[in-house]
Amino acid sequence: MDGMASLQGLVGGILIGLSATWLMGSLGKIAGISGILSGLVFERPRGDSAWRLTFLLGLISGPLLVMALGGGLGNVVGAPGEVIGAPAGGVGLMLVAGLLVGLGTGIGSGCTSGHGVCGLSRLSPRSLLATLTFLVVAMVTVYVVRHVVGGGA
């Protein structure tokens, strides 16, 4: 096990928890990315665009800042010279997958950050069910892709 990766994961988790707590405590809002983005794109103008845009820019600028400081993005593909690599199924499949994720967050009234991080910490039964559904579907998807279809690592 990589100690530095564990430390980075711990620090990242603490920062996510602190940002979710700060947003709930200061503005009474849940740090669910799909809700933040949806509110910015589809529900304007509501007078709360500034904090939504700032939150989303922070999500993008954080990794860019780490890269600029020489931290890199880490080795997330398991190959020594690569960082992220090309999509395994091609760009078309990635677009379809992204649309399905967006559809799922609409149907599920939130995403993993809203339900998994914020909802579970508030002891929401709906968020517990949603998070369990996310996890089970993810495990089934990995099994099907790796063992039935024959793709993936």
Secondary structure, DSSP 8 states (H G I E B T S, - for coil): --HHHHHHHHHHHHHHHHHHHHHHHHH-----HHHHHHHHHTS--SS-HHHHHHHHHHHHHHHHHHHHTT------SS-TT-SS-S-TTHHHHHHHHHHHHHHHHHHTTS-IIIIIIIIHHTT-HHHHHHHHHHHHHHHHHHHIIIIII----
